[in-house]
């Protein structure tokens, strides 16, 4: 998942369009090797970022979008992190 809170990820992919350009070759290779495969994108809880991703050619071609909830440990116990 694109995690807006991780500086290294944000530096690699400043925008959803940058992320889409990066994954486009993978997307095309999977489609070529497995024409009947349904391909999912890793999304983000940031609705603007997700809308930008879905507006790209890869976003329009994807069959599904996944968004993962990460559980982090805090002093008060586990809590979901929706980064």
Secondary structure, 3 states (H helix, E strand, C coil): CCCCCCHHHHHHCCCHHHHHHHHHHHHHHHHHHCCCCCCEEECCCCHHHHHHHHCCHHHHHCCEEECCCEEEEECCEEEEECC
